[in-house]
Amino acid sequence: MCKALEELKNEGVSEGMEKGMEKGMERGKILARYEDGMAPEEIAQKMGLTVEQVELVLKEYN
């Protein structure tokens, strides 16, 4: 039983790390596109995000 729980924990940690890396990459893409002159609405549309999500990243950046 303990081994099964340990495996589940390790899987959860791995998934969390992957999602964190993806989020960081997504944040980088948003910032790069914004710095290239794209509007938040355009960034959201191209990346499949909401305008609010894009604006939140930009707010954290500034």
Order of alpha helices (4+ residues) and beta strands (2+ residues): alpha-alpha-alpha
